[in-house]
Amino acid sequence: MASERLLHYQRLIEGACPWPPPEIDLLFRPMFGGLGIYTRGRIFAIVTSEGLAFKLDDYAQDELRETAPDAVNLSWTRKYLIAPPYVEDDPARLEDWMQRSVEYVQSLPPEKKKRR
């Protein structure tokens, strides 16, 4: 994935940030040719060749599909909903998606450490 495209998404997310850093503590990490977007150590969004996708619970996904019926899940997981281009182009909508995703991942119980 072209670095210009990843930089575009990084700037898009930073611009839609519902809380000013460092409160949200954004971190961008290259991931499988895309980009993982983290807050406080938890991934809440990813950029893949399929688009910008947010980690959301089923309830939030259903609600967001009411105003974005063509939003689809990533092909390899139902945990992430891809924001359609018109959501990316609307700062208020993008902020809403981002805020829902950040709040969701922050509400999850701590991940169990894997034993080696």
N, C-alpha and C positions, 0 to 999 in steps of 0.2 A: 504494500500500500504506500503510495507516495507520501513523503514526509510533509509536503505542502498540505495535503488533505488532513493529515493528523494534526498539524498545527492549526488548521482551520477549525477543527473540532475542539481543540484545546481552548482556543480563543472564544468559541461559541459558548462553551461550558462556563468559562471564567466570566463572561459577560452576563450569563443568565443566573449566576450564583445568587440564591435568595438571601444569603447572609454574607457579610463581608469576611474575607479571610482575616485572621486565622481561625475564626469561629468554626468554619466548615472544614478547614484544614485540607484543601484539595491536593491530591497527588496524582500525577499522570505517569503511567509506566507502559513502555512498549510491551506488547503481548501478542504473540502469534501473528506478527505482521500488522497488528492493529494497535489499539490503545486501551488500557485498563484505567478507569477513573475511580479514585478512592477518596473516602473521607474518614478520618480517624481510624485508619487501618482497615476499613471495609470497602470492598468494591461495590459501587452502586450503578455504574454505567460502563459500557464497553463500546468501542468503535470497531466494527468488522467490515468486511467487504459488503455485508448486507445493510449496513447503516449504523446509526447511533441508537443504542438500545439501553433501556433502563430496567434495573431489577425492581420488580413490583410484585406484590401479592395478587392473588386472583381477583379480589374485590376491587382493588385499584385499577387493575387491567380492564375489568368489565366497565367500570365507570369511565375510564379514558376512551374506551372504544365507542361510547355513546356519542362523543364529539369528534372522534377520529375513527370511523368504522373501518377504514382500510388499514389500520395499524395491525401488524402481524407479529408473531413471536419469531425469535431467531430460529433458524431451521433445526438447530441441534439442542434447543432447550426452551421450555415454556416459562422459565423464570424471568426472561427478559423480553420486553415489548419494544419493538422498533418504532421510533418516532418518525411519522411521515414528514416529507419535506416541508409541508405547510406548518407543521408544529415547530420544526427547526427555525423557520423564518419568522415566527411570531414570539418575540421575547417573553411575553406574559404567559403564553401556553408552555413554552419551553421551561420557564421557571417553575410552573406548576408541576410538570412532569418530574423535574429534577428534585423539587422539594419533597414530593411524595416518595420518590425513590430513596433519598437520603434519610427521611424519617423512618421508612420501612427497614432499611438495613441497620439503622441504629437501634431499632426496637427488637432485633433478633437476639437470642441468647448468645453468649460468647461461644466461639467455635472451640471444639475439643481439639487439643493438641494431638497430632499424630505421633504414635510411638515409632521409634526407629529400630 
